[in-house]
Every structure is written in C-alpha cells, then in structure tokens.
Amino acid sequence: MITTSVCIIGAGPGGATAALQLDRLGISCVVVDKAVFPRDKVCGDGLSGKVLSWLEKVDKGIAQRLQQLVEKENSWGVKFVSPSRQSMDVPYKPNYNKAAESPIGFVCKRIHFDNFMVDELKRSPNVQLFEGTAVDKYTLEEDGYLISDASGQFQVKAKLLIIANGAHSSFTREVAQIKMEPKYYAAGIRAYYKGVKGMHEDSFIELHFLKNLLPGYLWIFPLPNGEANVGMDMLSDAVRDRKVNLKTLLTDTLKQDPIFAERFRDAEMTSSLDGYGLPLGSKKRVISGNRYMLVGDAAFIIDPFTGEGIGNAICTGVMAAQQAAACLEADNYTAETMAAYDERVYRVLWPELSLSYKLQRLVKYPRLFNWVFKMGVKNKQLRDVISSMFYEVDLRKKLTRPSFYFKLLLNR
Ligand SMILES: Cc1cc2nc3c(=O)[nH]c(=O)nc-3n(C[C@H](O)[C@H](O)[C@H](O)COP(=O)(O)OP(=O)(O)OC[C@H]3O[C@@H](n4cnc5c(N)ncnc54)[C@H](O)[C@@H]3O)c2cc1C
C-alpha cells in the first residue's frame, strides 16, 4: 500500500493542475488515472485566456512552454452567428497586433494538450503518477481515505482526496451526492474535419446559434494543418424532450444547410463522431466534504453558456491544491474546514457562471437574442465590451448592471 498526504484521482486538466500546484508548494502527492497518456477526450479543444492565466499562477514556465507548443492553433477571437444568420466578429482583445503580441486563445486537440500537462507532471519531483489504473473503491477511515482499483491490488492511503475524474465521476454521484439534472447538464458531440472552407484568417473560433439547434449551438474551431474541430451541444432536457439525435442533427445540418453545405462540400471527416456529457455550473453545489474536494467536471463547474470547462478545471485545481496545503498545515480535514474551498471557488467563478446561465436562457428566445445581437453588430461600444470580457473577466460584471444597458441604449 502507498501512503501519501494527497491523492488525486484523474490526470485531466483539473487533476494535473492540482498536482503541479502541490509540487510547486513542495507537497508530495499521488496521481492515479485509468488512461495511459497520450489519450483522447471528447471536447471542442478551445483553450481560453483563463487557461494561460491560471497556469501562470502555478508556474510561469508552464505557461511559456504551452505558448511554444507546436500542436496548437493560435486564435485571436470569436465569430458569433445569430439565429437570423447575422455574424459578429469579436476579437479577444480590441485592436490586437498579431506581430507584436502573444495570442490569448488557442485550439489544441486534447490528445496533445492533456499529454503536455502529463509531461509536466512527469518532470515534477513531488508527483508520483500511476497510469492505466481505474480507482473503483473509496473507503473513509479515521485517519484518511483508502482507495483501490477493482482487484484491490492497487491501494493508496491518503489524508486527503482531490477528485478530478471528470463528468462521469462515481465519487461525485455516490459520496458527494451530486446528481445529474437534465436542465443543468448538456450533451455534446464532436468530430475532426479536414478541408472546411471559409475559416477566419486569424483563426477566430465560430459559434453558430442556428434557430433549429437552440438551445444548443454548432461550433467550428480551427486546428493546425487545415483541420477543424466541429461539434454541437444542447441542454440534456431539450435532447430528451425533443427526442433529438445529436449526431444525425449535426451531419444533416452540415449537408442540408446551404451555407454549411458549400463550406463542407470538399471536407473530409478524419475521426469518429463521439459524444460526452457537460456538467454545467448553472447552480451552486457543495463541492467538498470530510477529507475531499471535487475539481473540474467532477465539481459540475462548466460554463453554462460557452461550454468552457478546461479553464475552470485548471482554476479549481489550483484552489484545491492551495486548500490542501492549508489543511495539511493545520492537520485539519473536516467538512467545515473544506468549506473554505467552496467559498473561494464560488467567490471567484460564480459571477461569470451566473451571468452565463442568464445568457444561456436568453438563447432560448431567438427574437430577443437576434435583437441583442443586432445591437452588438451596430454598436462598437458593446463589441468592445464583449471583446474586453475575454481578457478582463471583471468587465463581465458590467453586463449584469442595468445602468450599462441604459447607457448602451442612449448611445445607440
Ligand atoms: C463535446 C464537448 C465539447 C467541449 N468543448 C470544450 C471547449 O472547447 N473548451 C473547454 O474549455 N471545455 C470544453 N468542454 C469541457 C471540457 O472537456 C471539460 O470541462 C474538461 O475536460 C474538464 O477537465 P477535468 O480535468 O475536470 O476532467 P477530464 O478532462 O474528463 O479528465 C478526467 C480524467 O479522469 C480519469 N478518470 C476517470 N475515471 C477514473 C477512475 N475511476 N480512476 C482513475 N482515473 C479516472 C480520466 O481518464 C481522465 O483522464 C467540452 C466538453 C464536451 C463534452
């Protein structure tokens, strides 16, 4: 049996970041993942500025090495397409200068990004990584958690667990008692394509809010070598109530919609079309307890509007590791002490999660969405604010203040 202070279940972006942060704090930990890396993960592969900024907090060197990763496509903004087919280009930064600045957004296949993170783990002296080992049993004992694989041959005893094993975590369901609720959960699918026409020259990612897909959207994210990640997601209650088959809906849309039919005429699908769940942070949950904290998808923390979960997995990974350090220092792992983690996570993330939840509901009303969109296309101030929101998260707060809309209407 291995004994350790902290055991992390899952080496995706959330678990890997928690381990890297612990390592940089001089705390040793064990990380267990059922997969052997490099491994794939169904995702849109979009990495926002939040990924870099939180990795920089852990170690500037990691962020610099990520900037140099050759397998990623630098992206300079987002193209939004409204239900009435109006499009609005919003750069991540107003008046960006490609020659003089580093990009703040990327698209990188998860097989490469997650492997980059695991390579960082392998170089970290305080991290012991076990791949190809699925954790199956969790037993709370007086002095810690005993975890093991199904055979019971692999066992780790830890004072504290960081649960980062993704959207289908049995620990989240059974121990933390967080249930999947279809109105706060989405289903997503994606495939890789080669040869899609009409991509943005500065590799803007594209979000298409087509009328027949609402409350979901279709995305096209540019990748290196002329590839693209193409996918769609939709709230699970809508999928269930309307009996939608997402795979058929996506492939039919690409074939039958005149604009996509032209753009995909010579394109070739280079992978299978696969799906996975998105546990959305549309409401607050209790994400820690006696001797454990949940991180990333296991904590149901994906942005309900954009579907972005990697940045939030990384951010919660950092916070969980810092909370673990405080608990080890005080030798105190009670649920009451752990609650400081929930408090910090929601203090930092709830303003944007709750705003995104409001925007997600707005998408259900195409006419209202079209109206707001039309205003954005005409109004430079609104476009600049949306643009600034990508690199200055605090500016998003402006969007929650009625006075902001009032001023916009006056300036129309
Ligand atoms: C279709 C789709 C599109 C998306 N697009 C985007 C996007 O463009 N940008 C974005 O930011 N987010 C996107 N997301 C969300 C993003 O994929 C997740 O939020 C992110 O992967 C969460 O990271 P994580 O570390 O919490 O979990 P994961 O990445 O799921 O990692 C969990 C790890 O735990 C391991 N594991 C699981 N069970 C066990 C076990 N029993 N024992 C040991 N190990 C285990 C797994 O092998 C895995 O390595 C998308 C999601 C979907 C489904």
The ligand as an ORCA input file, in Angstrom:
! r2SCAN-3c Opt
* xyz 0 1
  C     -18.382     17.866    -26.643
  C     -17.627     18.700    -25.637
  C     -17.009     19.875    -26.046
  C     -16.292     20.649    -25.109
  N     -15.606     21.742    -25.568
  C     -14.840     22.455    -24.718
  C     -14.017     23.515    -25.194
  O     -13.912     23.790    -26.385
  N     -13.289     24.214    -24.261
  C     -13.327     23.920    -22.942
  O     -12.668     24.618    -22.144
  N     -14.073     22.885    -22.472
  C     -14.808     22.139    -23.322
  N     -15.520     21.054    -22.862
  C     -15.446     20.724    -21.427
  C     -14.107     20.039    -21.111
  O     -13.913     18.934    -21.952
  C     -14.094     19.600    -19.639
  O     -14.619     20.635    -18.842
  C     -12.679     19.253    -19.156
  O     -12.187     18.120    -19.802
  C     -12.686     19.022    -17.626
  O     -11.419     18.591    -17.198
  P     -11.291     17.607    -15.943
  O      -9.835     17.515    -15.652
  O     -12.217     18.026    -14.874
  O     -11.857     16.199    -16.452
  P     -11.397     15.268    -17.656
  O     -10.711     16.036    -18.699
  O     -12.597     14.491    -18.045
  O     -10.317     14.293    -17.004
  C     -10.709     13.288    -16.104
  C      -9.620     12.227    -16.017
  O     -10.007     11.264    -15.033
  C      -9.711      9.972    -15.490
  N     -10.614      9.032    -14.796
  C     -11.947      8.884    -14.958
  N     -12.419      7.948    -14.126
  C     -11.361      7.478    -13.430
  C     -11.202      6.489    -12.406
  N     -12.242      5.775    -11.956
  N      -9.969      6.263    -11.915
  C      -8.896      6.966    -12.358
  N      -8.999      7.905    -13.318
  C     -10.202      8.165    -13.832
  C      -9.924     10.037    -16.992
  O      -9.171      9.039    -17.670
  C      -9.430     11.458    -17.314
  O      -8.075     11.469    -17.687
  C     -16.243     20.255    -23.760
  C     -16.877     19.081    -23.340
  C     -17.552     18.300    -24.278
  C     -18.197     17.012    -23.843
*
